[in-house]
Amino acid sequence: MYTIYFYKDKNGKEPILEYLRELASKKGKESRIKLNKINDYIELLSQLGTRLGEPYVKHLEGDIWELRPLRDRILFVAWYDGSFVLLHHFMKQTQKTPRREIEKAQRELADLQERGKMNGK
């Protein structure tokens, strides 16, 4: 079993948790389906880690991986002691993951390493 953490930036923002709360606050069926699917994928990641493989997870480059529920993409990294940190989310609109999203995840990872802290630890 792997522990899942949510990235928290230096201003206290938690992009993934904020997105999940936004989905939970909406009344529509589509939002409910997305929220359930994302929660299911996070649960699978906590059970099997990156061994889950495609189509659930995919290695992008370096330390960056993506969780792939529906058209949502959640970029994450393996962290210490068998844990993962979910960094940020975006909607897939092209065949290839946009470079700017990978670079954003790399900046978030650098920030996480520099501050040496994450939500809940």
Backbone hydrogen bonds in HBPLUS format (Angstrom, degrees):
<---DONOR---> <-ACCEPTOR-->    atom                        ^
c    i                          cat <-CA-CA->   ^        H-A-AA   ^      H-
h    n   atom  resd res      DA  || num        DHA   H-A  angle D-A-AA Bond
n    s   type  num  typ     dist DA aas  dist angle  dist       angle   num
A0002-TYR N   A0046-SER O   2.58 MM  44  4.54 174.9  1.59 152.5 153.6     1
A0003-THR N   A0082-GLY O   3.28 MM  79  6.70 149.7  2.37 140.4 146.2     2
A0084-PHE N   A0003-THR O   2.85 MM  81  6.33 151.3  1.93 161.2 170.9     3
A0005-TYR N   A0084-PHE O   2.79 MM  79  6.10 159.8  1.83 159.3 166.4     4
A0086-LEU N   A0005-TYR O   2.84 MM  81  6.23 165.4  1.86 160.7 158.7     5
A0007-TYR N   A0086-LEU O   2.92 MM  79  5.81 172.5  1.92 156.3 154.7     6
A0009-ASP N   A0013-LYS O   2.88 MM   4  5.42 156.5  1.94 155.8 156.9     7
A0012-GLY N   A0009-ASP O   2.90 MM   3  5.30 163.4  1.92 118.8 122.3     8
A0018-GLU N   A0014-GLU O   2.88 MM   4  5.99 164.2  1.91 167.1 172.6     9
A0019-TYR N   A0015-PRO O   3.07 MM   4  6.19 152.8  2.15 139.8 146.8    10
A0020-LEU N   A0016-ILE O   2.91 MM   4  6.22 161.3  1.95 155.6 160.6    11
A0021-ARG N   A0017-LEU O   2.87 MM   4  6.08 157.0  1.92 150.0 156.4    12
A0022-GLU N   A0018-GLU O   2.92 MM   4  6.10 152.9  2.00 143.1 150.9    13
A0023-LEU N   A0019-TYR O   2.96 MM   4  6.27 160.7  2.00 151.8 156.1    14
A0024-ALA N   A0020-LEU O   2.93 MM   4  6.14 156.9  1.99 145.2 152.0    15
A0025-SER N   A0021-ARG O   2.94 MM   4  6.13 139.4  2.11 143.7 153.9    16
A0026-LYS N   A0023-LEU O   3.22 MM   3  5.41 147.4  2.33 102.4 111.6    17
A0032-ARG N   A0028-GLY O   3.21 MM   4  6.48 157.2  2.26 145.4 151.8    18
A0033-ILE N   A0029-LYS O   2.89 MM   4  6.15 158.7  1.94 154.9 160.6    19
A0034-LYS N   A0030-GLU O   2.95 MM   4  6.18 164.2  1.97 150.0 154.2    20
A0035-LEU N   A0031-SER O   2.90 MM   4  6.07 168.4  1.92 151.2 154.6    21
A0036-ASN N   A0032-ARG O   2.97 MM   4  6.14 166.3  1.99 149.9 153.6    22
A0037-LYS N   A0033-ILE O   2.91 MM   4  6.08 160.3  1.95 150.9 156.7    23
A0038-ILE N   A0034-LYS O   2.84 MM   4  6.06 166.7  1.86 159.4 162.7    24
A0039-ASN N   A0035-LEU O   2.94 MM   4  6.11 167.5  1.95 152.2 156.0    25
A0040-ASP N   A0036-ASN O   2.89 MM   4  6.08 153.3  1.96 144.8 152.6    26
A0041-TYR N   A0037-LYS O   2.95 MM   4  6.23 158.4  2.00 151.4 156.7    27
A0042-ILE N   A0038-ILE O   2.91 MM   4  6.18 158.5  1.95 154.9 161.0    28
A0043-GLU N   A0039-ASN O   2.96 MM   4  6.14 156.6  2.01 145.9 152.4    29
A0044-LEU N   A0040-ASP O   2.91 MM   4  6.22 156.7  1.97 148.4 154.9    30
A0045-LEU N   A0041-TYR O   2.89 MM   4  6.14 155.7  1.95 147.6 154.3    31
A0046-SER N   A0042-ILE O   2.95 MM   4  6.23 151.7  2.03 145.4 153.1    32
A0047-GLN N   A0043-GLU O   3.06 MM   4  6.36 134.5  2.28 141.3 153.5    33
A0047-GLN N   A0044-LEU O   3.11 MM   3  5.07 129.6  2.38  93.5 107.1    34
A0048-LEU N   A0044-LEU O   2.84 MM   4  6.00 170.4  1.85 162.5 164.0    35
A0049-GLY N   A0045-LEU O   2.79 MM   4  4.59 143.8  1.92 125.5 133.2    36
A0052-LEU N   A0049-GLY O   3.19 MM   3  5.98 166.1  2.21 118.1 122.1    37
A0053-GLY N   A0050-THR O   3.25 MM   3  6.00 154.0  2.32 117.6 120.5    38
A0056-TYR N   A0053-GLY O   2.98 MM   3  5.86 124.2  2.30 133.2 136.5    39
A0057-VAL N   A0053-GLY O   2.98 MM   4  5.21 166.3  2.00 119.6 124.2    40
A0068-ARG N   A0056-TYR O   2.82 MM  12  5.25 155.6  1.88 160.9 160.6    41
A0058-LYS N   A0066-GLU O   2.96 MM   8  5.35 146.1  2.08 145.5 155.1    42
A0066-GLU N   A0058-LYS O   2.82 MM   8  5.35 150.8  1.91 150.0 159.9    43
A0060-LEU N   A0064-ILE O   2.95 MM   4  5.65 162.1  1.99 144.5 148.1    44
A0061-GLU N   A0064-ILE O   3.38 MM   3  5.44 150.5  2.48 131.9 140.2    45
A0064-ILE N   A0061-GLU O   2.86 MM   3  5.44 150.5  1.95 149.3 146.7    46
A0065-TRP N   A0076-PHE O   2.91 MM  11  5.31 159.6  1.96 161.3 164.7    47
A0076-PHE N   A0065-TRP O   2.90 MM  11  5.31 159.4  1.95 137.8 143.2    48
A0067-LEU N   A0074-ILE O   2.76 MM   7  4.99 161.5  1.79 142.8 148.9    49
A0074-ILE N   A0067-LEU O   3.01 MM   7  4.99 162.2  2.04 142.2 147.4    50
A0072-ASP N   A0069-PRO O   2.86 MM   3  5.48 132.3  2.09 151.1 154.8    51
A0092-LYS N   A0071-ARG O   2.67 MM  21  5.15 173.6  1.68 166.1 166.6    52
A0073-ARG N   A0090-PHE O   2.80 MM  17  5.38 144.8  1.92 167.0 175.0    53
A0090-PHE N   A0073-ARG O   2.91 MM  17  5.38 147.1  2.02 149.3 158.5    54
A0075-LEU N   A0088-HIS O   2.90 MM  13  5.63 150.4  1.99 163.3 170.6    55
A0087-LEU N   A0075-LEU O   2.74 MM  12  5.56 153.6  1.80 151.4 160.4    56
A0077-VAL N   A0085-VAL O   3.06 MM   8  5.48 150.8  2.15 142.1 150.5    57
A0085-VAL N   A0077-VAL O   2.93 MM   8  5.48 158.9  1.97 155.6 162.7    58
A0079-TRP N   A0083-SER O   2.67 MM   4  5.11 175.2  1.67 144.2 142.4    59
A0101-GLU N   A0098-PRO O   3.02 MM   3  5.50 135.4  2.23 109.3 120.6    60
A0102-ILE N   A0098-PRO O   3.42 MM   4  6.90 153.2  2.49 148.8 155.8    61
A0103-GLU N   A0099-ARG O   2.91 MM   4  6.19 164.1  1.93 158.8 163.6    62
A0104-LYS N   A0100-ARG O   2.90 MM   4  6.00 148.5  2.00 136.6 145.3    63
A0105-ALA N   A0101-GLU O   3.05 MM   4  6.27 157.7  2.10 142.2 147.7    64
A0106-GLN N   A0102-ILE O   2.91 MM   4  6.24 150.0  2.01 146.7 155.6    65
A0107-ARG N   A0103-GLU O   2.94 MM   4  6.23 152.1  2.02 146.5 153.6    66
A0108-GLU N   A0104-LYS O   2.92 MM   4  6.23 156.6  1.98 150.1 156.8    67
A0109-LEU N   A0105-ALA O   2.87 MM   4  6.09 154.9  1.93 146.9 153.9    68
A0110-ALA N   A0106-GLN O   2.92 MM   4  6.13 159.2  1.96 145.7 151.4    69
A0111-ASP N   A0107-ARG O   2.90 MM   4  6.14 156.5  1.96 147.7 154.2    70
A0112-LEU N   A0108-GLU O   2.86 MM   4  6.07 157.2  1.91 146.4 153.0    71
A0113-GLN N   A0109-LEU O   2.84 MM   4  6.10 161.4  1.88 155.0 159.5    72
A0114-GLU N   A0110-ALA O   2.87 MM   4  6.01 154.9  1.94 145.1 152.6    73
A0115-ARG N   A0111-ASP O   2.92 MM   4  6.07 166.7  1.94 154.0 157.1    74
A0116-GLY N   A0112-LEU O   2.69 MM   4  5.57 130.9  1.93 136.3 151.1    75
A0121-LYS N   A0118-MET O   3.23 MM   3  5.74 160.2  2.27 137.5 134.5    76
